[in-house]
Amino acid sequence: MRIQEIALILAFNLLLFAPALQDATGFSYTDESFTVLFCLAALVKSVRRSRAEGSFLLPQERASLILLVTVVCIGLLGNASTHIQTSAAPIFIDVFTCTKFVLMLLSTLVVFEDDVSLLKMVTVEAKLLIMVMAILAAVDLFADIGMGTDPRYGLRASFMFVFPHPTYLCIAAVGLSLVFLVDTRVNKWFIALSLLVVASSLRTKGLAFVAVALFLIVFLGRHRRLTLVHVICAIALAVIIGWDQFVFHYQSGGFAREALTETGISIANQHVPLGTGFATFGSAVTAEPQYYSPLYYAYGLNSVHGLSPDNPSFLSDAFWPTVIGQ
């Protein structure tokens, strides 16, 4: 095994277990650090490719970057037109937060291009991890092994493995299942184990994912052709499973998600088409006392539990209100 491959496997594990590492050490910049490193690695590889083949960027890479830059420019125009957030630091932080996933995706596509040996090593580790998770999830149903949290649906606890919350287990298990999709025939039992691990979290989003995945596996057919009927049925299934949680968070009144969603839509209507800009609404950086957004006072969110200046723990709890509002 080459040193480069060892380093990449280490990076894979650090990113996979970043929430657990953050909870244990307090270091919260694992994904940001690797985004920068992989962007630099992709830049180096692109320069080499340009010298060898005369093409610095492939057409799809160029199109993706142009779209990303366009979105960022629209957001910055929103900052310039509203003057709600005028400090450069939070704007820069939020721009990076909102673009790091796309940058990581594009850079890894360049860095790992045609790297079959690395895929094989990641697949082996993914299988081992899923087996360990599945065994511990089964044990956790009957005994407290320190890997569970609140009971749900009449079961002893929601499984979370080594993560600080079951949601992170869902993300990790779904991510590992994607590795198995490279060869569904060979990996079908590991895909099934991945779905069981996701379900063991007892999170509504996890159960909805498992239900939709099983529905598509059973009814998609041999040709794997997705039709409008499949999409409608999958959406209906997810809505049925998640309806109670939707009512709880969005119909009960006084909850942060409901307040953020309603306010995000109101802000979007008022500031169409450019929005309010980066670091103005719902983004994590606005939870910092020095960057607490004036919009929260303007729309009365400063008095909502979890959104107030002294307790902003739910300010970045929902994704879409941030996108819509900013």
N, C-alpha and C positions, 0 to 999 in steps of 0.2 A: 504493500500500500504506500502510495506516494505521500509526502508531507502535505502537498496541496489537498489531497483527498481527505486526510485526517483533519485538516483545518476546516474543510467544508462540512464534514460530519459533525465536528464540534459546533460550528455555526448553526447547523440544523437543530441540534439539541438545545443550544442556548435560546434560540428563537422559539422553539416548541414549548420550553419550560420557562419562558420569560416571566409570566405572571407569578409562578411559584418562586422564582429567584428574587423577583421584586419584593414579594411578601416576606421572604426570609432575610434579605440583605438591605432592602430599601433602595436599591439601585433601579431606576425606572427608565433608563435610556438604552436598553438592549436593542430594541428594534430600530431606534434612530441611529445608533452606532453602526449597526450592520447595513442599514440603508446607505449610509455614506460610503462605507467600505465597498459594498457591491457596486455602487454607482462609479466609484473610482476604478474598480476592476473591469467593469463594462466599458468604461472610457478607454482604458489601456487596450483591451481586446479589440475594440472598434477601430482604434488607430492602427493596430497591427493588420486587421482585416482590410482596412483602406489601402495600406501599402501593398498587401498581397493581391487583393482582388479589385482595388479601385473603388470600393463601396464602403463608405463610413457607416451609413445607416441603411438598413433594409427599408423598403417602402412602408411596411406596416409599422415599423419602429418610428419612422419619420412622421407618419400620420398621427400616431399616438402622442408623440411629443408636441406636435402642433396643437392638437386638441387640448392637451393638458395646459400648455402655455396660454391658450385662449381663455380657458376657464379661470386661470389665475389672474389674467389681465382684467377680466370682467369683475372679479372680486376686488381687485385693487382700485378699479374705477368706482366701485361702490364705496370703498373707504374714502376716496377723494371727494365724492359727491355728497356724502352724508356727514363727514367729520365726527362720527360717533366715536370711533377709535382713531386717535391721532398719534399714538406712540408706536414707533417703528418696531420695538422689540416684540410685543405680543402679536403684531401683524406677521412678522417673520416667522415666529414660532407656529402660528396657526396655519400659515401657508405650507410650512414643512409638514405639519400634522395632517393636513388635508391631502397632501400629494405623495406622502412617503410610501403608501401602499402601491400606487401606480409606478413610482420610481423603482421600488423594490422588484415589482413584477417584471418591468421592462429590463432592468439590469440583470436579473437572474436568467431571463430568457437568452440574453447575450452570453453571460458567463457559462451557463450550463448547456449551451447548444451542443446537441449530439453527444452528451456525456453519459454514455450507457453504463459504464462501470459505476459511476456515482449513484445512478438510479437503482442499480442492483443492491448496493450497500444500504441505501436508505430503505429499500423495500424489506430487506432482511430485518433491519432494526424496527421498522414499523410493525412487522408481524410479531416480533417479540414483545413490543410495547402493548399491542392490542391484546395479546394473550394474557399478559400480566394484569392489565387493567380489567379484563373480563373476569379473571379468577378472583381478584380482590373485590370487584363489584358484587360478585355472588356471595363472598364471605361477609361483606358489609351488610347484606340484607338481614343477616341473623346475629351478627356480633359487632360491637363497637370497636373498630380497629383504628379509630382516629382519622378516618377518611370520609366521614359522612357529616351531613348538616341536617337541616330541618326535615321532619317526616312529612310525606305527602302521599295522597291516594291510598292511605291505609298501610303503607310500607314504612319500615323502621327509620330510614334516613335517605336523603338524596346523596348519591355518591359523587365525590369530587376529586378522588385520587390524591395527588400531592398539591393540587391547586388550591388557591384561597377561596374559590367559589365554584359551584357546579357548572356555571356558564362557561368557564375556561376549559373544563373537561369536554364539554360539547364541542367547542372550537377545535380542540386538539384531536379528538376522535374523528370529527368530520374531515379535518385536514389529513389525517393518516389514511382515512378511507379513500381519499382522492388518489393516493399513491397506488392503491390496489386496483383502481379503475384502468390502469395501463393494460392489464390483462385480466378481464373479469372472469374468464373461464377458469383460470388457474387459481385466482384469488377469491373465488366466490364465498368460501367459508370465512375468510378474514373480513370480507365486506359485511357478512352477517354478524360477526363478532363486533365490528365497529358500530353497527346499528344498535346492538344490545348495550354497548358501553354508553352510547349517546342516550339511550332510553333510561339507563340507570341513574342519570342525573336528575330525572323526574322534573326537569324544566319543561315548560309548555312548548318553548321554541324547539327543544330537542325532540320531544314526542311528535310534534308536527312534522319535523324533518324526517323522522323515522317513518311515519305514516305515509308521507308523500313519496319517499324513496321506495318503500315496499310496493306502493300502488303502481309506480312507474316500472319497477322490476317485473311485476306480475302482468300488467296490462299493456306495456309498451310494444310487445310483440317481437318476433324474430328480427324484423328489419330495423328495429330501434328507431322508428319514425315517430316523432312527436307531432301530434295533431292538436287542433284547437280543443277538441273534446277532452284530451288528456290534460291540457292546461286548466280548463274550467273545472274539471273534477278534482285536480290536485289543489287548486285554490280553495274550492269548497271544503275539501277535507281539512286543510290547514285552518280555515275559518271556524269550522265546527269544533276542532280541538282547542283552539285558542280563544274561543268566544268568552268563556268565563273570565280569563285574565284580561281580555279587552274591556269587558264591563267593569272589572275591578279597578283597572288603572285609568280608564278613559270616560267612564260613566258615573263614577261615584262622587266626584267633586273634591277639590282640594289636594289632589295628587300632582306631583311634579310633572309627570309625563303628560298628563292632560293639559296642565297649564302651559307647558312648553309648546305643545302641539298647536293649541288654539292661538297662542301668542305668535308663534312662528308664521302661521297662515295670515294673521292680521298684519304683521310686519311685511310679509311678502306683498300683500295687496297695496300697502302704503308706499312701498319703495320699489315697485316694479319699474323697469326691468333689470336694474343693476343690483338690487339688493342693498344691504347695509354694509357689506364688506367683511373682511376677515376679522376675527377676534372681537366680534360684536354681540353674538348671541349663541348660546348653547355649546360653545366650544370650551374645552378644558381650561384653556389659559384664562378665560374670563372668571374662573373660580378664584384666581389669585386676587387678594384684597386690593392691590394697586391697579389691577386691570378690570375690576368689576364693572360691567357695562352699564352705562346710563339707561339703556333700554329696559333693564330689570326694574328700575325705579319708575320709568315712564309707564310701564304696563302693570305695575303692582306686584311683580314677581318677587320683590324683596321681602314680602311678608308670607310667602309660601314656604312650607316646611321643605328643607333640602335645597332651597334656591336663595336663601337669605345670605347677606354678606358674612355673617358669623357661622353659617352652616350651609356651605354651597355643595354639599356632597352629591346632589343629584343634578347639578347644572349640565353635566355632559352625559346624562343617563340615557338619552334617546338620540338616535342618529338623524332621523329625518327632519325634526324641527330645526336642527342646525343648518342643514342643507337648504331648507325652504326659507328660513329667516335671513341667512347670510347671503 
